[in-house]
Amino acid sequence: MERVGAWSKLILISIAIVVVWFFLFGIRLIGYFSAINEKGLRATECGTQGCSDAVFFLSTAWTFSFFIVIPLIIPLVLVIYWSLKKKSS
């Protein structure tokens, strides 16, 4: 019975992280994807002046990490890690 409680707590915390992420960053990502659809990825990232391939790559990587990796993936991985660590202890 305690295992079910641990899993339900893990699922509830994960859902809370996803909901908070959506309201803080996900709505902005919808606008970002809309701009990509209208102008294209390179024009959205580089603007009207354009940029080199290295700047384009770094800009895309920064955007991906700022909107998805840091606020969504890292907290989910930490919650799963801590829950598994508690179970093994």
matplotlib code that plots the C-alpha trace (Angstrom):
import matplotlib.pyplot as plt

x = [0.0, 2.9, 4.2, 1.0, 1.2, 4.8, 3.8, 0.8, 2.9, 5.4, 2.7, 1.0, 4.3, 5.2, 1.7, 2.2, 5.6, 4.1, 1.1, 3.3, 5.7, 2.9, 1.5, 5.0, 6.6, 4.3, 2.0, 5.0, 6.2, 2.9, 3.6, 7.2, 6.0, 3.5, 6.3, 8.3, 5.3, 4.9, 8.5, 10.6, 13.0, 16.1, 14.2, 12.6, 15.9, 18.1, 15.7, 15.7, 19.5, 20.3, 23.2, 25.9, 25.4, 27.2, 25.0, 21.9, 22.9, 23.7, 20.6, 18.5, 20.2, 19.8, 16.1, 15.6, 17.4, 15.8, 12.2, 12.3, 15.4, 15.9, 12.3, 10.8, 13.2, 15.6, 12.8, 11.1, 14.4, 15.2, 11.8, 12.1, 15.7, 14.7, 11.7, 13.8, 16.5, 14.0, 12.6, 16.1, 17.0]
y = [0.0, 2.3, 1.8, 3.1, 6.2, 6.8, 6.4, 8.6, 11.3, 11.1, 11.4, 14.4, 16.2, 15.6, 16.8, 19.9, 20.6, 20.2, 22.5, 25.2, 24.9, 25.2, 28.4, 30.0, 28.8, 26.7, 29.5, 31.5, 28.5, 28.5, 32.0, 31.0, 28.0, 30.3, 32.7, 29.8, 28.7, 32.2, 33.2, 30.1, 28.9, 30.9, 34.1, 33.7, 33.1, 35.5, 38.3, 40.5, 41.0, 37.3, 35.6, 33.0, 29.3, 29.3, 32.0, 30.3, 27.0, 28.6, 30.7, 27.6, 25.6, 28.5, 28.8, 25.0, 24.9, 28.0, 27.0, 23.2, 21.7, 24.0, 24.5, 21.2, 18.3, 19.0, 19.3, 16.1, 14.2, 15.4, 14.4, 10.9, 10.6, 11.6, 9.3, 6.3, 7.2, 7.2, 3.8, 2.2, 3.6]
z = [0.0, 0.7, -2.8, -4.3, -2.1, -3.3, -6.9, -6.6, -4.9, -7.7, -10.3, -8.6, -8.2, -11.9, -13.0, -10.9, -12.5, -16.0, -15.2, -13.7, -16.7, -19.1, -17.6, -17.2, -20.4, -22.5, -23.5, -24.7, -26.7, -28.5, -29.7, -30.6, -32.7, -34.3, -35.3, -36.6, -38.7, -40.2, -40.8, -40.5, -37.8, -39.1, -39.5, -36.0, -34.3, -36.3, -37.0, -40.1, -40.1, -40.4, -38.6, -39.1, -38.7, -35.3, -33.9, -35.3, -33.7, -30.3, -30.4, -31.1, -28.3, -25.8, -26.6, -26.3, -23.0, -21.6, -22.4, -22.1, -20.5, -17.4, -16.3, -17.4, -17.9, -15.0, -12.3, -13.6, -13.6, -10.1, -8.8, -10.3, -9.0, -5.4, -5.4, -6.6, -4.1, -1.2, -2.3, -2.3, 1.1]

ax = plt.figure().add_subplot(projection="3d")
ax.plot(x, y, z, "-o")
ax.set_aspect("equal")
plt.show()
